[in-house]
Amino acid sequence: MVSGVGVLNRKLFRDLWRMKGQVVAIGAVVAMGVMMLVMMSGLLVSLGETRRTYYERYRFADVFAPVKRAPRSLVSALAAVPGVAAAEGRVTGEALIDLPGLALPIRARALSLPAPGTRLNDVRLVAGRVPAAGDADEILLLKSFAAAHGLSPGDRILATLNGSRRSLRIVGLAQSPEFLYITAPGEIGADDSRYGVLWMGRGALDAAYGLKGAFNEALLALERGARIDAVLDAADRILEPYGALGAYGRDEHGSNRFVEEELRQLRSMSVIMPPLFLAVAAFLLTLVISRMVRSEREQIGLIKAFGYSDLAVGLHYFKLAVAIAALGAAAGCGLGVLAGRRLVRIYLLFFKFPFLTFRLVPAPFVMGFLASIVSASVGGGFVLRRVFMLTPAAAMHPPSPPDYSRAGGLSRRLDVRLDQPCRMVLRRLMRRPGRMVGATLGIASGMALSVGMISITASFDHMLDLTFNVIDRSDAAVVFNEDVPERAILELRSLPGVIEAEPLRSVPVILRSGLRTHHGTIDGLVPSPRLYRAVDRNLNAILLRKGGLVLARTLARTLGVRAGDVLDVEVRTGHRPRLFLPVVGVAGSLLGAPAYMGLDDLNRVLRQPDRISAAFLRIDGARSAPIYRRLKRMPSVAGVRLKNETLAALRYQMDTGAGSMRYIMLAVAGVVAFGIVYNSASIAYAERARDLASLRVMGFTRGETAFVLLGELAVVTLAALPIGIGLGYLLSLALSEGFSTELYQIPAVFSPASAGLGSVVVLGSAVASGWLVKRTLDGADLASVIKTRE
């Protein structure tokens, strides 16, 4: 004898097989939500744990304290600061690497090898050996830079160190936790080929930069529980007589900031996206199970009449919802692992970990299953009340048919103009507005996902266009070794092929507002600049008022200030004055967090007139090669940044690196949109299968019968479009906030093209779903469908 539970379980499996199309559609929505959760959570764990292990193993410093020149004996004073576990002084400086076949030298950073004992910011030797003690021409070269240029141990390179041109021999390749993300100073996009790092023996680099017996950067490792603010203040006090440039913590370190911002972005998106998909899945499950209860009310009454309790019958439909969610969660876990492993390989292209594997920790999988089951429980819970309320006697009688006698209030004139199939479509929509609203909202939510994802893709493009075509209208930027007289701009303007040259002075500062601090620069711009401008929200050039600062919007938000507030500005160069400057405006910069000031005004408050540190150039592309050769021979030039190379590197990173996440989310949104539309079409067909078969028996053609069904889907889909566009706009605002970081800001861009492409996705899904449902309708066995179910 089969137990009652066994009978209902067999019915459960039959129901799952019978409605397999809808199971797949809803399961796909659940799977996408769980996939995003597993993928993002796994990436968070993988990146976070790998970074922590790498930092610990190679002793990445907690505090960096640059200084002009300090005696090496001062390291012991730094080590004695409360909370400091180890201290080390090193030599570092800018360099230029000249490689054959390249028009311009490559900017690089030269570092002394870690001191024996403390070995803070240690290097990981990948190939070759470390430079021999006392050999001034041997170097370690950063592995990624060497690979980008085909260099290996044994090769020689020409490098300029502190103005001296030397031939250096590569004896080994190395990695370091200090250079997980490699960019040239002042740039955002990673490009292994455009910035190098080399390590030399301490004595060799001391001599090259004239720092024998001294150091120009201190590294500090902190004890557990140490107060970093107190250590930073103590380090600045100790180094102040020697030209302290402002100690900062690991959170301000460029490479670590990029990794941290990527982790923050992943956390934000893991909070926004998975719940969105699972909420849609819960809504769909509610519609499907509600439809089943309505269509199977006679069976429910019969089952209860045989003695099954309300709880047993209710649990049957509850388990159906949970089973669909569990199947989707299982598929989502597998897809999440595959997507995570693929993204790990992409992350390794930009974040230079020695290894990075997608870690399979239990938490994301458990969370994925729990979240999907909870969403199914919410959907199934709404239906249980209806099952409990059905009594056997009432349930075994079919529901009273709706009254269609008055055509749902259609006027007599409209009634005459419409043919019979059209009147049937409108009557159903108008007589059951609740179902129409539910289906419309379901399709609108799917469209919102598509519109939001398309909008965020357009936002990335808008951010690049604004930065490199509106704010920066130059072709190249020349950076000098040190501040030079403003007349140096005349030499650049005299170069054949230079159309326009515009000076800039960039000054390192610490900006303070209350307890908030930011290490950055103030960029001094000429009046009415043409090549590099500060623009407002409306993309109009901002007039730089005398005596005040214009802050990038993200910097103003970080410091918690607005126009009219006064900032405490600590200049970290020259005489290092302390200034109190008002904020006079907020700029719409989307890359970095710059602060702007008039060039003459900046030089005046620094008491250093007519000084510049860089220049922007607009050049004749046909004559660029001779210009680059002349710049290469200028001893005062530290490097040249070409805007098209910077843009290409940043676009490549956003298309294939961490920014490629938006393409994954766009594909997921397309799958979800199709699943929602197909599910809506399947529900409509399942509810009307017997009526549609009756129409065929009464003489309606296949086309007319399909029109009655698909006409309803068409009206609902068209009604969902404007709602989906509105919801998509709101979603794009949330996504732009989630994708934005302190390093770059993604504006919310909502254009007709985004709405149009989102509409195409939904309409395409509707056409495909209609075709699949019509196939089912055409292949139905009319005799079996119209039989009365006893």
C-alpha positions in Angstrom: 0.0 0.0 0.0 1.4 3.4 -1.0 1.4 6.0 1.8 -0.3 9.3 1.3 2.9 11.2 1.4 4.3 8.8 -1.4 1.2 9.5 -3.6 1.6 13.3 -3.3 5.4 13.0 -3.9 4.6 11.0 -7.1 2.2 13.8 -8.1 5.0 16.3 -7.4 7.4 14.6 -9.8 4.6 14.4 -12.5 3.8 18.1 -12.1 7.5 19.0 -12.4 7.7 17.0 -15.7 4.4 18.3 -17.0 5.4 21.9 -16.6 9.1 21.4 -17.4 9.1 24.5 -19.6 8.1 26.8 -16.8 10.4 24.9 -14.4 13.3 25.7 -16.7 12.2 29.4 -17.1 11.8 30.0 -13.4 14.8 27.9 -12.5 16.9 30.0 -14.9 15.9 33.2 -13.0 16.8 31.5 -9.7 20.0 30.2 -11.2 21.1 33.6 -12.4 20.6 35.1 -8.9 22.5 32.3 -7.2 25.2 32.4 -9.9 25.8 36.0 -9.2 25.9 35.4 -5.4 28.3 32.4 -5.7 30.5 34.1 -8.3 30.8 37.4 -6.4 31.1 35.9 -3.0 33.8 33.5 -4.2 35.7 36.3 -5.9 35.5 38.3 -2.7 36.9 35.4 -0.7 39.5 34.5 -3.3 40.8 38.1 -3.8 40.7 38.9 -0.1 42.4 35.8 1.2 45.1 35.8 -1.5 45.9 39.4 -0.9 46.1 38.8 2.9 48.4 35.8 2.4 50.6 37.6 -0.1 50.9 40.7 2.2 51.8 38.6 5.2 54.3 36.3 3.5 56.2 39.2 1.9 55.7 41.7 4.8 53.8 44.5 3.0 54.3 47.6 5.0 51.4 49.2 7.0 52.8 52.8 6.8 54.7 54.6 4.2 56.6 57.8 5.1 58.3 59.6 2.2 60.9 62.2 3.1 63.3 64.4 1.2 66.5 63.0 2.9 66.8 61.5 6.4 69.8 59.9 8.0 69.7 56.2 8.3 70.2 56.4 12.0 66.6 57.8 12.2 65.2 54.3 11.5 65.8 53.3 15.1 63.7 56.3 16.3 60.9 55.2 14.0 61.1 51.6 15.3 60.7 52.9 18.8 57.3 54.5 18.2 54.6 52.8 20.2 52.7 50.4 18.0 55.5 49.9 15.4 56.7 46.3 15.1 59.5 46.9 12.5 60.9 49.9 10.6 63.1 50.1 7.5 64.5 53.0 5.5 64.9 52.6 1.7 65.9 54.7 -1.3 63.4 55.2 -4.1 63.4 57.4 -7.2 61.9 58.0 -10.6 63.7 56.6 -13.6 63.4 56.4 -17.4 63.9 53.2 -19.4 64.9 53.5 -23.1 64.1 50.4 -25.1 64.9 49.9 -28.8 62.1 50.6 -31.2 60.1 52.8 -28.9 59.8 56.5 -29.7 59.5 57.6 -26.1 61.3 56.4 -22.9 59.2 54.5 -20.4 58.7 55.9 -16.9 59.9 53.6 -14.1 60.5 53.5 -10.4 63.8 52.4 -8.9 63.8 50.8 -5.4 66.6 49.6 -3.2 66.3 45.9 -2.2 64.8 45.2 1.2 67.2 45.3 4.1 68.3 42.0 5.7 66.3 41.2 8.8 63.2 43.3 8.5 62.7 42.8 4.7 59.6 44.9 4.5 58.0 45.0 1.1 60.0 41.9 0.2 60.3 40.7 -3.4 59.3 37.4 -4.8 62.0 36.1 -7.1 60.4 34.6 -10.2 63.4 33.9 -12.4 67.2 34.4 -12.2 68.9 35.7 -9.0 69.2 38.8 -6.8 71.9 41.4 -7.7 75.3 40.6 -6.3 76.5 42.8 -3.4 78.7 45.6 -4.7 77.7 45.3 -8.4 76.2 48.6 -9.4 74.9 47.5 -12.8 72.7 44.5 -11.8 69.0 44.8 -11.3 65.8 42.9 -10.7 63.1 43.8 -13.1 59.3 43.6 -12.6 58.1 40.4 -14.1 55.0 41.8 -15.9 57.0 44.7 -17.4 59.7 42.3 -18.7 57.0 40.0 -20.2 55.3 42.9 -22.0 58.6 43.8 -23.7 60.1 40.3 -24.1 62.9 40.9 -21.6 64.6 38.1 -19.6 67.6 37.6 -17.3 70.8 38.4 -19.2 69.4 41.2 -21.3 70.6 44.8 -20.9 68.5 48.0 -20.8 69.4 51.7 -20.9 68.0 53.6 -18.0 68.3 57.2 -16.7 68.6 57.4 -12.9 68.7 60.8 -11.4 69.8 62.3 -14.7 72.6 59.8 -15.3 72.2 57.4 -18.3 73.4 53.9 -17.6 73.4 50.4 -19.1 71.9 47.9 -16.6 72.0 44.1 -16.8 68.9 42.2 -15.8 69.8 39.3 -13.5 66.4 38.3 -12.3 62.6 38.9 -12.5 60.5 39.6 -9.5 57.1 40.4 -8.1 56.1 42.4 -5.1 52.9 42.9 -3.0 53.6 46.6 -3.5 52.8 46.4 -7.2 49.7 44.3 -7.5 48.2 46.9 -9.7 50.7 48.8 -11.8 50.0 52.3 -13.2 52.2 55.3 -14.0 51.8 58.2 -11.5 48.7 60.2 -12.2 47.0 57.5 -14.3 44.2 55.0 -13.7 44.4 52.3 -16.3 46.9 49.4 -15.8 49.3 48.8 -18.6 52.3 46.5 -18.0 54.2 48.0 -21.0 54.1 51.7 -20.0 55.5 51.6 -16.4 58.4 49.6 -15.1 59.9 48.8 -11.7 63.5 47.9 -11.0 65.3 46.9 -7.8 69.0 47.5 -7.2 71.4 46.9 -4.4 71.2 49.4 -1.6 74.7 50.8 -2.1 74.3 51.2 -5.9 71.0 53.1 -5.6 72.3 55.2 -2.7 75.1 56.4 -5.0 72.8 56.9 -8.0 70.5 59.3 -6.1 73.1 60.8 -3.9 71.7 59.3 -0.7 74.7 57.6 0.9 73.9 56.9 4.6 70.4 58.2 4.1 66.9 57.2 3.0 64.0 59.0 1.3 61.2 56.6 2.4 60.5 54.8 5.6 58.4 51.6 5.8 56.7 50.7 9.0 55.0 47.4 10.1 52.5 47.8 12.9 51.7 45.6 15.9 48.3 44.1 16.1 45.8 46.7 17.6 48.1 49.6 17.0 46.5 53.0 16.4 47.6 54.0 12.9 46.7 57.7 13.3 49.0 58.0 16.3 51.8 56.2 14.3 51.3 58.5 11.3 51.5 61.6 13.5 54.7 60.3 15.3 56.4 59.5 12.0 55.6 63.0 10.6 57.0 64.6 13.8 60.2 62.6 13.6 60.8 63.2 9.9 59.6 66.8 9.8 63.1 68.4 10.2 64.3 66.3 7.2 61.5 67.3 4.8 58.7 64.9 5.6 56.2 64.6 2.7 53.4 63.1 4.8 53.1 59.6 6.1 50.2 57.6 4.9 48.7 54.2 5.6 48.2 51.2 3.4 44.7 52.4 2.6 46.2 55.3 0.7 48.7 53.2 -1.2 47.9 53.3 -4.9 48.1 49.6 -5.7 46.3 48.5 -2.5 43.6 51.1 -3.2 42.8 49.7 -6.6 42.4 46.2 -5.1 40.4 47.5 -2.2 38.1 49.4 -4.5 37.5 46.3 -6.6 36.6 44.4 -3.5 34.2 47.2 -2.4 32.6 47.1 -5.8 32.1 43.4 -5.7 30.5 43.7 -2.2 28.1 46.4 -3.5 27.0 44.4 -6.5 26.6 41.2 -4.5 24.2 43.1 -2.3 22.2 44.6 -5.2 22.0 42.0 -7.9 21.2 38.5 -6.4 18.3 39.7 -4.2 16.9 41.4 -7.3 16.8 38.2 -9.3 15.5 36.1 -6.4 12.7 38.6 -5.8 11.7 38.2 -9.4 11.8 34.4 -9.0 9.6 34.6 -5.9 7.1 36.7 -7.9 7.1 34.2 -10.8 6.6 31.2 -8.4 3.6 33.0 -6.8 2.0 33.3 -10.2 2.7 29.7 -11.3 1.6 28.1 -8.0 -1.5 30.3 -7.9 -2.4 29.2 -11.4 -2.0 25.6 -10.5 -4.2 25.9 -7.4 -6.9 27.5 -9.5 -6.7 24.9 -12.3 -6.5 22.0 -9.9 -9.2 23.0 -7.4 -11.3 19.9 -8.3 -8.3 17.7 -7.6 -7.6 19.5 -4.3 -11.2 18.9 -3.2 -11.0 15.2 -4.2 -7.7 14.7 -2.3 -9.1 16.4 0.8 -12.2 14.2 0.5 -10.0 11.1 0.7 -8.8 12.3 4.1 -5.6 14.3 3.3 -5.2 17.2 5.7 -5.0 20.8 4.7 -1.4 20.8 5.8 -0.4 17.8 3.6 -2.1 19.3 0.5 -0.6 22.7 1.2 2.9 21.3 1.7 2.6 19.5 -1.6 2.4 22.9 -3.5 4.9 24.4 -1.1 7.4 21.6 -2.0 6.7 22.2 -5.7 7.9 25.8 -5.3 10.9 24.8 -3.2 11.8 22.0 -5.7 11.9 24.5 -8.6 14.0 26.9 -6.5 16.4 24.1 -5.4 16.9 22.9 -9.0 17.7 26.5 -10.0 20.0 27.0 -7.1 21.9 23.8 -8.0 22.4 25.0 -11.5 23.3 28.5 -10.3 26.0 27.1 -8.0 27.6 25.2 -10.9 27.4 28.3 -13.2 28.8 30.5 -10.4 31.9 28.3 -10.1 32.5 28.3 -13.9 32.0 32.1 -14.1 34.2 32.7 -11.1 37.0 30.6 -12.4 36.8 32.5 -15.7 36.9 35.9 -14.0 39.8 34.8 -11.8 41.9 34.3 -15.0 40.8 37.8 -16.1 41.7 39.4 -12.7 45.2 37.9 -13.0 45.8 40.0 -16.1 45.5 43.2 -14.1 46.2 42.2 -10.5 49.7 40.7 -10.3 49.2 38.1 -7.6 51.7 35.2 -7.8 48.7 32.9 -7.9 44.9 33.3 -7.7 42.4 30.5 -7.6 38.7 30.5 -7.2 38.1 29.3 -3.7 35.2 26.9 -3.1 34.1 27.8 0.4 30.8 26.5 1.7 29.3 29.9 2.7 28.3 31.1 -0.8 26.7 27.8 -1.7 24.8 27.6 1.6 23.7 31.2 1.2 22.7 30.6 -2.4 20.5 27.6 -1.5 19.0 29.4 1.6 18.3 32.5 -0.4 16.6 30.7 -3.2 14.5 28.5 -0.8 13.5 31.6 1.2 12.4 33.3 -2.0 10.4 30.2 -3.0 8.9 30.0 0.5 7.8 33.6 0.2 6.2 32.8 -3.2 4.7 29.5 -2.0 3.5 31.0 1.3 1.1 33.4 -0.5 -0.6 30.4 -2.1 -1.0 28.2 1.0 -3.8 30.3 2.4 -5.9 29.7 -0.7 -5.3 25.9 -0.4 -6.3 25.9 3.3 -9.5 27.8 2.6 -10.8 25.3 0.0 -13.3 22.8 1.5 -13.8 19.5 -0.3 -17.4 20.3 -1.2 -16.7 23.8 -2.6 -13.5 22.7 -4.4 -15.1 19.8 -6.3 -17.5 22.2 -7.9 -16.0 24.3 -10.8 -15.8 28.0 -10.2 -18.6 30.2 -11.5 -17.7 31.3 -15.0 -17.0 35.0 -15.4 -19.7 37.2 -17.1 -18.7 38.2 -20.6 -22.1 39.1 -21.7 -21.6 42.8 -21.9 -18.1 42.7 -23.5 -16.5 44.2 -20.4 -18.0 47.7 -20.9 -16.9 48.1 -24.5 -18.9 50.6 -26.4 -21.2 49.4 -29.1 -19.2 51.2 -31.8 -15.9 49.5 -30.7 -17.8 46.2 -30.4 -18.8 46.5 -34.1 -15.4 47.4 -35.3 -13.5 44.6 -33.6 -13.7 41.0 -34.9 -14.5 38.1 -32.6 -10.8 37.1 -31.6 -10.0 40.8 -30.8 -13.1 41.1 -28.6 -12.1 37.9 -26.8 -8.6 39.2 -26.1 -9.9 42.5 -24.7 -12.7 40.9 -22.7 -10.2 38.7 -20.9 -7.8 41.5 -20.2 -10.6 43.8 -18.9 -12.4 41.2 -16.9 -9.3 40.0 -15.1 -7.2 43.1 -14.5 -5.4 41.6 -11.5 -3.8 38.9 -13.8 -2.9 41.5 -16.4 -1.3 43.7 -13.8 0.7 40.8 -12.4 1.9 39.7 -15.8 2.7 43.3 -16.8 4.8 43.9 -13.7 6.6 40.6 -14.2 7.6 41.5 -17.8 8.4 45.0 -16.7 10.8 43.8 -14.1 12.6 41.7 -16.7 12.9 44.7 -19.0 14.2 46.8 -16.1 17.1 44.5 -15.7 17.9 44.7 -19.4 17.6 48.5 -19.5 19.7 48.9 -16.3 22.5 46.8 -17.7 22.5 48.5 -21.1 22.5 51.9 -19.4 25.5 51.0 -17.2 27.4 49.9 -20.3 26.6 53.3 -21.9 27.7 55.0 -18.6 31.2 53.5 -18.9 31.5 54.9 -22.4 30.2 58.3 -21.3 32.7 58.4 -18.5 35.6 57.8 -20.9 34.2 60.3 -23.4 33.8 63.0 -20.8 37.3 62.5 -19.4 39.2 62.2 -22.6 37.2 64.5 -25.0 35.7 67.1 -22.7 38.0 67.5 -19.7 41.3 66.5 -21.4 41.4 67.8 -24.9 45.2 67.4 -25.4 47.1 64.8 -27.3 50.0 64.3 -24.9 51.2 65.4 -21.4 54.8 66.1 -20.6 56.0 65.7 -17.0 59.2 67.4 -15.9 61.7 65.9 -13.4 61.0 68.8 -11.0 59.3 72.1 -11.0 60.8 74.3 -13.8 60.4 78.0 -14.8 57.3 78.7 -16.7 59.3 79.8 -19.7 60.0 76.1 -20.4 56.6 76.1 -22.0 58.1 78.4 -24.7 60.5 75.7 -25.7 57.7 73.2 -26.1 55.7 75.6 -28.2 58.6 76.1 -30.5 58.9 72.4 -31.4 57.8 71.9 -35.0 54.4 70.1 -35.0 53.3 71.4 -31.6 50.0 73.2 -32.2 49.4 74.3 -28.7 51.0 73.9 -25.3 49.4 74.7 -21.9 51.3 74.6 -18.5 50.2 72.9 -15.3 51.6 72.7 -11.8 50.8 69.7 -9.7 51.6 70.1 -6.0 51.3 67.2 -3.4 49.1 68.1 -0.5 47.2 66.7 2.4 43.6 68.0 2.5 41.9 68.0 5.9 38.3 68.7 6.9 37.7 67.9 10.5 38.6 64.3 11.0 38.6 63.5 7.3 41.9 63.5 5.4 42.9 63.0 1.8 46.4 62.6 0.3 46.4 64.1 -3.2 47.4 67.0 -5.3 46.3 70.5 -6.3 46.5 71.1 -10.0 47.2 74.7 -11.0 45.5 75.6 -14.3 45.9 78.6 -16.5 43.0 81.1 -16.8 40.5 79.9 -19.4 42.3 76.6 -20.2 41.7 74.9 -23.5 43.5 71.6 -23.3 42.8 70.5 -19.7 39.7 72.0 -17.9 37.6 71.7 -14.8 34.0 71.4 -15.9 30.7 71.5 -13.9 27.7 69.2 -14.0 26.6 70.8 -17.3 30.0 70.3 -18.9 30.7 74.0 -18.9 34.3 75.2 -18.0 34.5 76.4 -14.3 36.0 79.8 -13.8 38.8 79.4 -11.2 38.2 82.1 -8.7 41.2 83.7 -6.9 42.1 82.2 -3.6 39.9 79.2 -3.7 39.8 75.5 -4.6 37.6 73.6 -7.0 37.2 70.0 -5.9 36.1 66.9 -7.9 32.7 65.8 -6.8 34.0 62.6 -5.3 36.7 64.4 -3.4 34.1 66.9 -2.0 32.0 63.9 -0.9 35.0 62.2 0.7 35.9 65.3 2.7 32.3 66.1 3.5 32.6 69.7 2.2 30.7 72.0 -0.2 31.2 75.4 -1.8 31.9 77.9 1.0 33.6 75.5 3.4 37.3 76.0 4.3 39.9 73.3 3.9 43.1 72.8 5.9 45.8 72.3 3.2 49.2 71.0 4.2 51.6 71.4 1.3 54.2 68.6 1.1 56.9 70.3 -1.1 59.1 73.3 -1.0 58.8 75.2 2.3 55.7 73.1 3.1 53.4 75.9 4.1 50.1 75.2 5.8 47.2 77.0 4.1 43.5 77.5 4.8 41.7 77.7 1.4 37.9 78.0 0.7 36.1 75.6 -1.6 34.6 77.8 -4.4 33.2 75.1 -6.6 32.6 71.4 -7.4 33.8 69.9 -10.7 32.4 66.9 -12.6 35.7 65.0 -12.9 35.1 61.2 -13.2 38.6 59.9 -13.0 40.5 60.3 -9.8 39.8 62.9 -7.2 41.6 66.1 -8.3 41.6 69.6 -6.8 42.0 72.6 -9.0 43.3 76.1 -8.5 44.5 79.0 -10.7 48.1 78.5 -11.7 49.2 82.1 -10.8 47.2 81.9 -7.6 48.8 78.6 -6.6 52.3 79.9 -7.2 51.4 83.0 -5.2 50.3 81.2 -2.1 53.4 78.9 -2.4 55.6 82.0 -2.8 57.2 80.4 -5.8 56.2 82.5 -8.9 56.4 81.2 -12.4 56.8 77.5 -11.7 55.3 74.6 -13.6 55.6 70.8 -13.3 53.9 69.6 -16.5 52.4 70.7 -19.8 49.6 69.5 -22.1 50.3 69.5 -25.8 48.1 69.4 -28.9 50.3 68.1 -31.7 50.1 67.5 -35.5 49.8 63.7 -35.7 51.7 63.6 -39.0 54.7 65.2 -37.3 54.5 63.3 -33.9 57.7 61.2 -34.4 60.1 64.1 -34.6 58.4 65.7 -31.5 58.8 62.5 -29.5 62.5 62.3 -30.5 63.1 65.9 -29.3 61.2 65.2 -26.0 63.3 62.1 -25.5 66.5 64.1 -25.6 65.4 66.8 -23.2 67.0 66.1 -19.8 64.3 68.0 -17.9 61.5 65.7 -19.2 60.7 62.8 -16.8 58.1 61.2 -19.0 55.4 61.7 -21.7 51.9 60.4 -21.4 50.0 59.9 -24.7 46.3 60.3 -24.3 45.4 57.7 -26.9 47.5 55.1 -25.2 46.0 55.9 -21.8 42.5 55.7 -23.2 43.2 52.4 -25.0 44.6 50.9 -21.8 41.6 52.0 -19.7 39.1 50.8 -22.3 40.8 47.5 -22.5 40.7 47.1 -18.8 37.0 48.0 -18.6 36.1 45.7 -21.5 38.2 42.7 -20.5 39.1 43.2 -16.9 37.1 43.9 -13.8 34.7 46.1 -15.9 33.7 43.0 -17.9 31.4 42.1 -15.0 28.8 44.4 -16.6 28.8 42.2 -19.7 28.1 39.1 -17.6 25.3 41.0 -15.9 23.9 42.1 -19.2 23.8 38.5 -20.4 22.2 37.4 -17.2 19.6 40.1 -17.6 18.8 38.8 -21.1 18.3 35.3 -19.7 16.1 36.6 -17.0 14.0 38.7 -19.3 13.4 35.7 -21.6 12.5 33.5 -18.6 9.9 36.0 -17.4 8.3 36.5 -20.7 8.2 32.8 -21.5 6.8 32.0 -18.1 4.0 34.6 -18.6 3.1 33.0 -22.0 3.2 29.5 -20.5 0.9 30.5 -17.7 -1.6 32.1 -20.1 -1.6 29.0 -22.2 -2.0 26.6 -19.3 -4.9 28.6 -18.0 -6.7 28.6 -21.3 -5.6 25.3 -22.9 -9.2 23.8 -22.7 -10.8 27.0 -24.0 -8.4 27.3 -26.9 -8.9 23.6 -27.9 -12.7 24.2 -27.8 -12.2 27.1 -30.2 -10.4 24.8 -32.6 -13.2 22.3 -32.4 -15.7 25.0 -33.1 -14.0 25.9 -36.3 -11.4 28.6 -35.5 -8.2 28.2 -37.5 -4.9 27.7 -35.9 -3.9 31.3 -36.6 -7.1 32.7 -35.1 -6.8 30.5 -32.0 -3.1 31.5 -31.6 -4.2 35.2 -31.9 -6.6 34.8 -29.0 -3.7 33.6 -26.8 -0.8 35.6 -28.2 -2.8 38.8 -28.6 -3.1 38.9 -24.8 0.7 38.4 -24.5 1.3 41.2 -27.0 -0.9 43.7 -25.2 0.7 42.8 -21.8 4.2 43.1 -23.3 3.5 46.5 -24.8 1.9 47.7 -21.6 5.1 46.6 -19.7 7.5 48.6 -21.9 7.0 52.1 -20.4 6.9 50.6 -16.8 10.1 48.7 -17.5 11.8 51.8 -18.9 10.9 53.7 -15.7 12.1 50.9 -13.4 15.2 50.5 -15.5 16.1 54.1 -15.0 15.8 53.7 -11.2 17.9 50.5 -11.4 20.6 52.3 -13.5 20.9 54.9 -10.7 21.6 52.1 -8.2 24.0 50.3 -10.5 26.0 53.5 -11.3 26.5 54.0 -7.6 27.5 50.4 -7.1 30.1 50.4 -9.9 31.6 53.8 -8.9 34.7 53.9 -6.7 36.8 56.6 -5.2 39.2 56.2 -8.2 36.6 56.5 -11.0 32.9 57.5 -11.0 30.3 56.0 -13.3 27.6 58.5 -14.1 24.0 57.4 -14.5 23.4 57.7 -18.2 19.9 57.0 -19.5 19.4 57.5 -23.2 16.7 56.6 -25.7 19.1 54.0 -27.1 19.1 52.2 -23.7 15.3 52.1 -23.6 15.2 51.1 -27.3 17.7 48.2 -26.8 15.9 47.0 -23.7 12.6 47.1 -25.6 14.2 45.0 -28.4 15.3 42.4 -25.8 11.8 42.1 -24.3 10.0 42.1 -27.7 12.5 39.5 -29.0 11.8 37.4 -25.9 8.1 37.8 -26.5 8.4 36.7 -30.1 10.5 33.7 -29.2 8.1 32.7 -26.3 5.1 33.2 -28.5 6.6 30.9 -31.2 7.3 28.2 -28.6 3.9 28.4 -27.1 2.2 28.3 -30.5 4.1 25.1 -31.3 2.7 23.6 -28.2 -0.8 24.8 -29.1 -0.6 23.5 -32.6 0.6 20.1 -31.4 -2.0 19.7 -28.7 -4.4 16.6 -28.8 -7.7 18.3 -29.0 -9.7 15.3 -27.9 -7.8 14.8 -24.7 -7.6 18.5 -23.8 -11.3 19.2 -24.0 -12.3 16.1 -21.9 -13.8 17.0 -18.5 -11.4 16.1 -15.7 -13.2 13.9 -13.2 
